Amino acid sequence: MSRTFQRVMGVALLLGAGALSLPVTAALLDGSAAENWIIPVQAGVMAVIGAVCGLALPALAPTDVSTAVRALIGAGWGLIAGTVGVFVFWFLLGGFGGT
């Protein structure tokens, strides 16, 4: 696979996972005892998904770094995608006016 294709696939996969991770996590942790855990669990899941993407798609990280650094960079990309997913979900629920 070319580096460009790997990057496009990685970004698409991470943004898709970021958009779906919050509603899925909220559905699984539905209840008053676990509602404070939704965002931390979603962030952890996105960090793991990002680390796996960073390892599976080497083009998401610089070429001269070790495997552990590639996983950390992927986890960072996963957290960014998760944050984008939270904001997209927030705007879909509340709109731009916040009402």
DSSP file (Angstrom, degrees, kcal/mol; ACC not computed):
  #  RESIDUE AA STRUCTURE BP1 BP2  ACC     N-H-->O    O-->H-N    N-H-->O    O-->H-N    TCO  KAPPA ALPHA  PHI   PSI    X-CA   Y-CA   Z-CA
    1    1 A M              0   0    0      0, 0.0     2,-0.1     0, 0.0     0, 0.0   0.000 360.0 360.0 360.0 143.6    0.0    0.0    0.0
    2    2 A S     >  -     0   0    0      1,-0.1     4,-2.2     4,-0.0     5,-0.2  -0.387 360.0-116.2 -76.7 160.4    1.2    3.5   -0.7
    3    3 A R  H  > S+     0   0    0      1,-0.2     4,-2.3     2,-0.2     5,-0.2   0.877 115.2  53.0 -64.8 -37.8    1.7    6.0    2.1
    4    4 A T  H  > S+     0   0    0      2,-0.2     4,-2.6     1,-0.2    -1,-0.2   0.929 109.5  48.0 -64.6 -44.2   -1.0    8.2    0.9
    5    5 A F  H  > S+     0   0    0      1,-0.2     4,-2.6     2,-0.2     5,-0.2   0.899 111.1  51.6 -63.0 -40.3   -3.5    5.4    0.8
    6    6 A Q  H  X S+     0   0    0     -4,-2.2     4,-2.5     2,-0.2    -1,-0.2   0.909 111.1  47.6 -62.4 -41.7   -2.5    4.3    4.3
    7    7 A R  H  X S+     0   0    0     -4,-2.3     4,-2.7     2,-0.2     5,-0.2   0.926 112.5  48.0 -66.3 -44.3   -3.0    7.9    5.6
    8    8 A V  H  X S+     0   0    0     -4,-2.6     4,-2.5     1,-0.2     5,-0.2   0.928 114.6  46.3 -62.4 -44.7   -6.4    8.3    3.9
    9    9 A M  H  X S+     0   0    0     -4,-2.6     4,-2.6    -5,-0.2    -1,-0.2   0.894 113.2  50.1 -64.9 -39.7   -7.5    4.9    5.3
   10   10 A G  H  X S+     0   0    0     -4,-2.5     4,-2.6    -5,-0.2     5,-0.2   0.926 112.6  45.4 -64.6 -45.1   -6.2    5.7    8.8
   11   11 A V  H  X S+     0   0    0     -4,-2.7     4,-2.7     2,-0.2     5,-0.3   0.922 114.8  48.3 -65.2 -43.5   -7.9    9.1    8.9
   12   12 A A  H  X S+     0   0    0     -4,-2.5     4,-2.3    -5,-0.2    -2,-0.2   0.920 114.1  46.4 -63.0 -43.6  -11.2    7.7    7.6
   13   13 A L  H  X S+     0   0    0     -4,-2.6     4,-2.5    -5,-0.2    -2,-0.2   0.922 114.9  46.3 -64.8 -44.2  -11.1    4.8   10.1
   14   14 A L  H  X S+     0   0    0     -4,-2.6     4,-2.6     2,-0.2    -2,-0.2   0.898 113.6  47.8 -68.6 -39.8  -10.2    7.0   13.0
   15   15 A L  H  X S+     0   0    0     -4,-2.7     4,-2.2     2,-0.2    -1,-0.2   0.896 113.1  49.0 -68.5 -37.9  -12.8    9.6   12.2
   16   16 A G  H  X S+     0   0    0     -4,-2.3     4,-1.7    -5,-0.3    -2,-0.2   0.931 114.2  45.1 -63.8 -44.6  -15.5    7.0   11.8
   17   17 A A  H  X S+     0   0    0     -4,-2.5     4,-2.0     1,-0.2    -2,-0.2   0.880 112.1  53.1 -65.9 -37.3  -14.5    5.3   15.0
   18   18 A G  H  X S+     0   0    0     -4,-2.6     4,-0.7     1,-0.2    -1,-0.2   0.880 109.7  47.9 -65.1 -37.6  -14.4    8.7   16.7
   19   19 A A  H  < S+     0   0    0     -4,-2.2    -1,-0.2     1,-0.2    -2,-0.2   0.839 120.4  37.2 -71.7 -32.5  -17.9    9.6   15.6
   20   20 A L  H  X S+     0   0    0     -4,-1.7     4,-1.9    -5,-0.2     5,-0.2   0.661 100.0  75.6 -93.6 -17.0  -19.3    6.2   16.7
   21   21 A S  H  X S+     0   0    0     -4,-2.0     4,-2.4     1,-0.2     5,-0.2   0.872  92.7  51.4 -68.6 -36.6  -17.4    5.7   19.9
   22   22 A L  H  X S+     0   0    0     -4,-0.7     4,-2.7     2,-0.2     5,-0.2   0.958 112.7  42.7 -68.9 -49.4  -19.3    8.2   22.0
   23   23 A P  H  > S+     0   0    0      0, 0.0     4,-2.1     0, 0.0    -1,-0.2   0.897 116.9  48.5 -64.0 -36.2  -22.8    6.9   21.3
   24   24 A V  H  X S+     0   0    0     -4,-1.9     4,-2.2     2,-0.2    -2,-0.2   0.929 113.6  46.3 -67.6 -43.7  -21.7    3.3   21.6
   25   25 A T  H  X S+     0   0    0     -4,-2.4     4,-2.3    -5,-0.2    -1,-0.2   0.909 112.6  50.5 -63.7 -41.3  -20.0    3.9   24.9
   26   26 A A  H  < S+     0   0    0     -4,-2.7    -1,-0.2    -5,-0.2    -2,-0.2   0.876 110.4  49.9 -64.8 -36.6  -23.0    5.9   26.2
   27   27 A A  H >< S+     0   0    0     -4,-2.1     3,-0.9    -5,-0.2    -1,-0.2   0.891 113.4  45.6 -68.5 -38.3  -25.3    3.0   25.2
   28   28 A L  H 3< S+     0   0    0     -4,-2.2    -2,-0.2     1,-0.2    -1,-0.2   0.844 117.5  42.9 -73.6 -33.0  -23.1    0.5   26.9
   29   29 A L  T 3< S+     0   0    0     -4,-2.3     2,-0.6    -5,-0.2    -1,-0.2  -0.087  79.5 148.7-103.6  33.9  -22.6    2.5   30.1
   30   30 A D    <   +     0   0    0     -3,-0.9     2,-0.2     3,-0.1     3,-0.1  -0.575  34.6  81.5 -74.2 115.8  -26.3    3.7   30.3
   31   31 A G  S >> S-     0   0    0     -2,-0.6     4,-0.7     1,-0.1     3,-0.6  -0.734  83.8-102.3 158.3 154.5  -27.1    4.1   33.9
   32   32 A S  T 34 S+     0   0    0      1,-0.2     3,-0.3    -2,-0.2     4,-0.3   0.800 116.3  55.7 -69.8 -27.4  -26.8    6.6   36.7
   33   33 A A  T 34 S+     0   0    0      1,-0.2    -1,-0.2     2,-0.1     3,-0.1   0.758 117.1  33.6 -75.8 -23.2  -23.9    4.8   38.4
   34   34 A A  T X4 S+     0   0    0     -3,-0.6     3,-1.7    -5,-0.2     4,-0.3   0.344  83.8 101.9-115.0   5.8  -21.7    4.8   35.3
   35   35 A E  G >< S+     0   0    0     -4,-0.7     3,-0.8    -3,-0.3     4,-0.3   0.776  78.9  58.4 -68.2 -23.5  -22.6    8.0   33.5
   36   36 A N  G 3  S+     0   0    0     -4,-0.3    -1,-0.3     1,-0.2    -2,-0.1   0.572 101.0  59.0 -77.7  -7.5  -19.4    9.7   34.8
   37   37 A W  G <> S+     0   0    0     -3,-1.7     4,-2.2    -8,-0.2     5,-0.3   0.447  78.3  90.9 -97.8  -2.3  -17.3    7.0   33.0
   38   38 A I  H <> S+     0   0    0     -3,-0.8     4,-2.3    -4,-0.3     5,-0.2   0.953  90.4  40.1 -63.6 -52.5  -18.6    7.6   29.5
   39   39 A I  H  > S+     0   0    0     -4,-0.3     4,-2.5     2,-0.2     5,-0.2   0.924 116.7  48.6 -67.4 -45.0  -16.0   10.2   28.3
   40   40 A P  H  > S+     0   0    0      0, 0.0     4,-2.2     0, 0.0    -1,-0.2   0.911 114.2  46.6 -62.0 -39.3  -13.0    8.5   30.0
   41   41 A V  H  X S+     0   0    0     -4,-2.2     4,-2.6     2,-0.2    -2,-0.2   0.915 112.2  50.7 -67.0 -41.4  -13.9    5.1   28.6
   42   42 A Q  H  X S+     0   0    0     -4,-2.3     4,-2.3    -5,-0.3    -1,-0.2   0.901 110.8  49.2 -62.1 -40.7  -14.5    6.6   25.2
   43   43 A A  H  X S+     0   0    0     -4,-2.5     4,-2.1     2,-0.2    -1,-0.2   0.906 111.8  48.7 -65.6 -41.1  -11.0    8.3   25.3
   44   44 A G  H  X S+     0   0    0     -4,-2.2     4,-2.1     2,-0.2    -2,-0.2   0.910 111.4  49.1 -64.4 -42.2   -9.4    5.0   26.4
   45   45 A V  H  X S+     0   0    0     -4,-2.6     4,-2.6     1,-0.2    -2,-0.2   0.913 111.9  48.7 -63.4 -42.3  -11.1    3.1   23.6
   46   46 A M  H  X S+     0   0    0     -4,-2.3     4,-2.5     1,-0.2    -1,-0.2   0.852 108.8  53.6 -68.9 -32.9  -10.0    5.7   21.0
   47   47 A A  H  X S+     0   0    0     -4,-2.1     4,-2.3     2,-0.2    -1,-0.2   0.908 111.3  46.0 -65.3 -40.4   -6.4    5.6   22.3
   48   48 A V  H  X S+     0   0    0     -4,-2.1     4,-2.4     2,-0.2    -2,-0.2   0.927 113.4  48.4 -67.5 -44.4   -6.4    1.9   21.8
   49   49 A I  H  X S+     0   0    0     -4,-2.6     4,-2.3     1,-0.2    -2,-0.2   0.914 113.0  49.1 -61.6 -41.8   -7.9    2.1   18.3
   50   50 A G  H  X S+     0   0    0     -4,-2.5     4,-2.7     2,-0.2    25,-0.3   0.894 109.6  51.0 -64.4 -40.2   -5.4    4.8   17.4
   51   51 A A  H  X S+     0   0    0     -4,-2.3     4,-1.8    23,-0.3    -2,-0.2   0.906 110.7  48.8 -64.4 -40.7   -2.5    2.7   18.7
   52   52 A V  H  X S+     0   0    0     -4,-2.4     4,-2.7     2,-0.2     5,-0.2   0.908 112.5  48.4 -64.5 -41.4   -3.6   -0.2   16.7
   53   53 A C  H  X S+     0   0    0     -4,-2.3     4,-2.7     1,-0.2     7,-0.2   0.901 109.2  53.6 -64.8 -39.8   -4.0    2.0   13.6
   54   54 A G  H  < S+     0   0    0     -4,-2.7    -1,-0.2     1,-0.2    -2,-0.2   0.848 114.1  41.9 -63.4 -33.6   -0.5    3.4   14.2
   55   55 A L  H  < S+     0   0    0     -4,-1.8    -2,-0.2    -5,-0.2    -1,-0.2   0.870 118.8  43.7 -78.9 -38.4    1.0    0.0   14.3
   56   56 A A  H  < S+     0   0    0     -4,-2.7    -2,-0.2     1,-0.2    -3,-0.2   0.807 119.0  42.7 -78.2 -29.4   -1.0   -1.4   11.4
   57   57 A L    ><  -     0   0    0     -4,-2.7     3,-1.9    -5,-0.2    -1,-0.2  -0.830  66.5-174.4-119.8  91.1   -0.6    1.7    9.1
   58   58 A P  G >  S+     0   0    0      0, 0.0     3,-1.4     0, 0.0    -1,-0.1   0.671  75.6  74.6 -62.8 -16.7    3.1    2.8    9.4
   59   59 A A  G 3  S+     0   0    0      1,-0.3   -52,-0.1   -57,-0.1     4,-0.1   0.625  79.7  73.0 -73.2 -10.5    2.4    5.9    7.3
   60   60 A L  G <  S+     0   0    0     -3,-1.9    -1,-0.3    -7,-0.2    -6,-0.1   0.618 103.2  41.5 -76.6 -10.9    0.6    7.6   10.2
   61   61 A A  S <  S-     0   0    0     -3,-1.4     9,-0.1    -4,-0.2    10,-0.0  -0.865 104.0 -79.3-129.1 162.2    3.9    8.1   12.0
   62   62 A P    >   -     0   0    0      0, 0.0     3,-0.8     0, 0.0    -1,-0.1  -0.225  41.8-120.9 -58.7 155.5    7.4    9.3   10.8
   63   63 A T  T 3  S+     0   0    0      1,-0.2     7,-0.0    -4,-0.1    -3,-0.0   0.750 102.6  56.7 -74.5 -24.8    9.4    6.5    9.1
   64   64 A D  T 3  S+     0   0    0      2,-0.0     2,-0.2     0, 0.0    -1,-0.2   0.083  84.6 101.9-100.5  25.2   12.4    6.6   11.5
   65   65 A V  S <  S-     0   0    0     -3,-0.8    -4,-0.1     1,-0.1     2,-0.0  -0.697  71.4-106.0-107.9 161.1   10.7    5.9   14.8
   66   66 A S     >  -     0   0    0     -2,-0.2     4,-2.1     1,-0.1     5,-0.1  -0.176  34.9-101.8 -76.9 173.8   10.4    2.7   16.8
   67   67 A T  H  > S+     0   0    0      1,-0.2     4,-2.1     2,-0.2     5,-0.1   0.883 121.3  52.5 -64.7 -39.9    7.3    0.6   17.1
   68   68 A A  H  > S+     0   0    0      2,-0.2     4,-2.2     1,-0.2    -1,-0.2   0.901 109.9  48.2 -64.7 -40.4    6.4    1.9   20.6
   69   69 A V  H  > S+     0   0    0      2,-0.2     4,-2.7     1,-0.2     5,-0.2   0.888 109.1  53.8 -67.9 -38.0    6.6    5.5   19.3
   70   70 A R  H  X S+     0   0    0     -4,-2.1     4,-2.3     1,-0.2    -2,-0.2   0.903 109.2  49.1 -60.6 -40.4    4.4    4.6   16.4
   71   71 A A  H  X S+     0   0    0     -4,-2.1     4,-2.3     2,-0.2    -2,-0.2   0.899 111.7  48.5 -65.7 -40.6    1.9    3.2   18.8
   72   72 A L  H  X S+     0   0    0     -4,-2.2     4,-2.1     2,-0.2    -2,-0.2   0.902 111.6  48.9 -66.5 -40.8    2.0    6.4   20.9
   73   73 A I  H  X S+     0   0    0     -4,-2.7     4,-2.3     2,-0.2    -2,-0.2   0.912 111.8  50.1 -64.3 -41.5    1.6    8.6   17.9
   74   74 A G  H  X S+     0   0    0     -4,-2.3     4,-2.4    -5,-0.2   -23,-0.3   0.892 107.9  53.0 -62.2 -39.7   -1.3    6.5   16.8
   75   75 A A  H  X S+     0   0    0     -4,-2.3     4,-2.3   -25,-0.3    -1,-0.2   0.892 108.1  51.4 -62.7 -38.6   -2.9    6.8   20.2
   76   76 A G  H  X S+     0   0    0     -4,-2.1     4,-2.2     2,-0.2    -2,-0.2   0.919 109.5  48.9 -62.9 -43.6   -2.5   10.6   19.9
   77   77 A W  H  X S+     0   0    0     -4,-2.3     4,-2.5     1,-0.2    -2,-0.2   0.882 110.4  52.9 -62.1 -37.2   -4.3   10.5   16.6
   78   78 A G  H  X S+     0   0    0     -4,-2.4     4,-2.3     2,-0.2    -2,-0.2   0.897 108.2  49.0 -65.0 -40.6   -7.0    8.3   18.1
   79   79 A L  H  X S+     0   0    0     -4,-2.3     4,-2.1     2,-0.2    -2,-0.2   0.883 111.0  50.4 -66.3 -38.0   -7.5   10.8   20.9
   80   80 A I  H  X S+     0   0    0     -4,-2.2     4,-2.3     2,-0.2    -2,-0.2   0.933 111.8  47.6 -63.7 -45.0   -7.7   13.7   18.4
   81   81 A A  H  X S+     0   0    0     -4,-2.5     4,-2.3     1,-0.2    -2,-0.2   0.877 110.6  52.5 -64.5 -37.0  -10.3   11.7   16.4
   82   82 A G  H  X S+     0   0    0     -4,-2.3     4,-2.2     2,-0.2    -1,-0.2   0.886 108.6  50.2 -64.5 -38.7  -12.2   10.9   19.6
   83   83 A T  H  X S+     0   0    0     -4,-2.1     4,-2.2     2,-0.2    -2,-0.2   0.911 110.0  49.8 -65.2 -42.8  -12.3   14.6   20.5
   84   84 A V  H  X S+     0   0    0     -4,-2.3     4,-2.5     1,-0.2    -2,-0.2   0.912 110.1  52.1 -60.4 -41.8  -13.6   15.5   17.0
   85   85 A G  H  X S+     0   0    0     -4,-2.3     4,-2.6     2,-0.2    -2,-0.2   0.888 107.5  51.4 -61.9 -40.1  -16.3   12.8   17.5
   86   86 A V  H  X S+     0   0    0     -4,-2.2     4,-2.6     2,-0.2    -1,-0.2   0.927 112.1  46.4 -62.8 -44.8  -17.4   14.3   20.8
   87   87 A F  H  X S+     0   0    0     -4,-2.2     4,-2.6     2,-0.2    -2,-0.2   0.897 112.7  49.3 -66.5 -39.9  -17.7   17.7   19.2
   88   88 A V  H  X S+     0   0    0     -4,-2.5     4,-2.2     2,-0.2    -2,-0.2   0.938 113.5  46.6 -62.9 -45.8  -19.6   16.4   16.2
   89   89 A F  H  X S+     0   0    0     -4,-2.6     4,-2.0     2,-0.2    -2,-0.2   0.903 111.9  51.6 -62.7 -41.0  -22.0   14.4   18.5
   90   90 A W  H  X S+     0   0    0     -4,-2.6     4,-2.9     1,-0.2     5,-0.4   0.930 111.8  45.8 -61.5 -46.6  -22.4   17.5   20.7
   91   91 A F  H  X S+     0   0    0     -4,-2.6     4,-1.8     1,-0.2    -1,-0.2   0.835 110.6  53.6 -68.7 -31.8  -23.3   19.7   17.7
   92   92 A L  H  < S+     0   0    0     -4,-2.2    -1,-0.2    -5,-0.2    -2,-0.2   0.874 116.2  39.1 -68.5 -35.7  -25.7   17.1   16.3
   93   93 A L  H  < S+     0   0    0     -4,-2.0    -2,-0.2    -5,-0.2    -3,-0.2   0.921 132.5  21.6 -77.9 -45.2  -27.5   16.9   19.6
   94   94 A G  H  X>S-     0   0    0     -4,-2.9     5,-0.6    -5,-0.2     4,-0.6   0.635  95.1-140.0-102.3 -16.0  -27.6   20.6   20.6
   95   95 A G  T  <5 -     0   0    0     -4,-1.8     3,-0.4    -5,-0.4    -1,-0.2  -0.117  41.7 -67.2  76.2 176.5  -27.1   22.4   17.4
   96   96 A F  T  45S+     0   0    0      1,-0.2    -1,-0.2     2,-0.1    -4,-0.1   0.722 132.1  59.3 -77.4 -20.8  -24.9   25.5   17.0
   97   97 A G  T  45S-     0   0    0     -3,-0.2    -1,-0.2    -6,-0.1    -2,-0.2   0.684 103.0-129.6 -80.4 -18.1  -27.2   27.6   19.2
   98   98 A G  T  <5       0   0    0     -4,-0.6    -3,-0.2    -3,-0.4    -2,-0.1   0.600 360.0 360.0  82.4  11.9  -26.8   25.3   22.1
   99   99 A T      <       0   0    0     -5,-0.6    -4,-0.1     0, 0.0    -5,-0.1   0.448 360.0 360.0-101.8 360.0  -30.5   24.9   22.8
